[in-house]
Amino acid sequence: LKEENAILRSKINKLQILSETQADKMRKLEKKLEENKIKEEKEAQDLEAMVQHVEQNLQLMTKRAAKAESSAAKLRQENAQLQAELRNCRLEEEALRAGQAGLAAAKQNAEVALQHLLQVTTSSRASIRQLLSGAESLQLVADLLKSIDRISEVSEDGQ
């Protein structure tokens, strides 16, 4: 009976040691799980902040592109008006040549109209370049958002 008691005590000691070891492992795993949760939450917050930043940039670029489009439309309209004015001046110049009266004034009007037309043309080209640049920036942001979506999908599949 003493021998059996000693064997059982030995088994109890071994089981207690095993239980303590397993409890330590469990505590370590719980701690690691908590650390991983905190890390994942931080990564999710960082990703959300990045997405918000990209969305803000996209909104700004969209506003710039809309403004550039509006400006380009105004310049095209002004350009068309100046071209019509130039045509009228040329017609007037031709009429004045035929009548030999007021030739100098017509030439001056045509020159002024031509200068305005050249200024508007130059300005229109710059605005169109700006519009194209804004469109390229919007495309870059769209590609970035696609990449973020793919990263999110891969991240979710990896879990």
C-alpha positions in Angstrom: 0.0 0.0 0.0 2.9 2.4 0.8 4.5 1.5 -2.4 1.3 2.0 -4.3 0.9 5.4 -2.5 4.4 6.4 -3.5 3.7 5.5 -7.1 0.5 7.5 -7.1 2.2 10.5 -5.5 4.9 10.3 -8.1 2.2 10.2 -10.8 0.4 13.1 -9.1 3.7 15.1 -9.0 4.4 14.3 -12.7 0.8 15.3 -13.6 1.1 18.6 -11.6 4.4 19.4 -13.4 2.8 18.6 -16.7 -0.2 20.7 -15.8 2.0 23.7 -14.8 4.0 23.3 -18.1 0.8 23.2 -20.1 -0.6 26.2 -18.2 2.6 28.2 -18.9 2.4 27.3 -22.6 -1.3 28.4 -22.6 -0.4 31.7 -20.9 2.4 32.3 -23.5 0.0 31.4 -26.4 -2.7 33.7 -25.0 -0.1 36.5 -24.6 1.1 35.9 -28.2 -2.5 35.9 -29.4 -3.2 39.2 -27.7 0.0 40.7 -29.2 -1.1 39.5 -32.7 -4.6 41.0 -32.2 -3.1 44.4 -31.2 -0.7 44.2 -34.2 -3.5 43.4 -36.6 -5.6 46.3 -35.2 -2.8 48.7 -35.7 -2.2 47.5 -39.2 -5.9 47.8 -40.0 -5.9 51.4 -38.6 -2.8 52.3 -40.6 -4.4 50.8 -43.7 -7.6 52.7 -43.1 -5.7 56.0 -42.5 -3.8 55.4 -45.8 -7.1 54.7 -47.6 -8.6 57.9 -46.2 -5.5 59.9 -47.3 -5.7 58.5 -50.8 -9.5 59.3 -50.9 -8.8 62.9 -49.9 -6.1 63.2 -52.5 -8.5 61.7 -55.1 -11.1 64.3 -54.2 -8.6 67.1 -54.4 -7.4 65.9 -57.8 -11.0 65.5 -59.0 -11.7 69.1 -58.0 -8.6 70.2 -59.8 -9.5 68.3 -62.9 -13.1 69.7 -62.9 -11.6 73.2 -62.5 -9.2 72.6 -65.3 -12.0 71.3 -67.5 -14.1 74.4 -66.7 -11.2 76.7 -67.4 -10.4 74.9 -70.7 -14.1 75.1 -71.7 -14.1 78.9 -71.0 -10.9 79.3 -72.9 -12.3 77.3 -75.9 -15.4 79.5 -75.8 -13.3 82.7 -75.6 -11.1 81.3 -78.4 -14.1 80.7 -80.6 -15.4 84.3 -79.9 -12.0 85.8 -80.7 -11.8 83.7 -83.9 -15.2 85.0 -84.9 -14.0 88.5 -84.1 -10.9 88.0 -86.1 -13.0 86.8 -89.1 -15.2 89.8 -88.8 -12.1 92.1 -88.6 -10.7 90.4 -91.7 -13.9 90.8 -93.5 -14.0 94.5 -92.4 -10.5 94.9 -93.5 -11.3 93.5 -96.9 -14.3 95.8 -97.2 -12.1 98.8 -96.2 -9.5 97.9 -98.7 -12.1 97.8 -101.4 -13.4 101.2 -100.2 -9.9 102.5 -99.5 -11.2 104.1 -96.3 -10.1 103.4 -92.7 -7.5 100.9 -93.7 -5.2 101.7 -90.9 -7.9 101.3 -88.2 -9.0 98.0 -89.6 -5.4 96.7 -89.6 -5.0 97.8 -86.0 -8.3 96.1 -85.0 -7.2 92.9 -86.8 -3.8 93.1 -85.1 -5.4 93.5 -81.7 -7.8 90.7 -82.4 -4.9 88.6 -83.6 -2.9 89.3 -80.4 -5.9 88.4 -78.3 -6.3 85.2 -80.3 -2.7 84.3 -79.8 -2.9 84.9 -76.1 -6.0 82.8 -75.7 -4.5 80.0 -77.8 -1.4 80.0 -75.6 -3.5 80.0 -72.4 -5.8 77.3 -73.8 -2.8 75.0 -74.5 -1.5 75.5 -71.0 -4.9 74.7 -69.5 -5.2 71.6 -71.7 -1.8 70.4 -70.5 -2.9 71.0 -66.9 -6.1 69.0 -67.5 -4.1 66.1 -69.0 -1.7 66.2 -66.0 -4.7 66.1 -63.6 -6.2 63.1 -65.6 -2.9 61.3 -65.3 -2.8 61.9 -61.5 -6.3 60.6 -61.2 -5.3 57.4 -63.1 -2.4 57.0 -60.8 -4.6 57.3 -57.7 -7.1 54.8 -59.2 -4.3 52.3 -59.8 -3.2 52.8 -56.2 -6.7 52.1 -54.9 -6.8 49.0 -57.0 -3.6 47.9 -55.5 -4.9 48.5 -52.0 -8.0 46.5 -52.7 -5.8 43.6 -53.9 -3.6 43.8 -50.8 -6.7 43.7 -48.6 -8.1 40.7 -50.5 -4.7 38.9 -50.2 -4.6 39.8 -46.5 -8.1 38.5 -45.9 -7.4 35.2 -47.8 -4.1 34.8 -45.8 -6.0 34.8 -42.5 
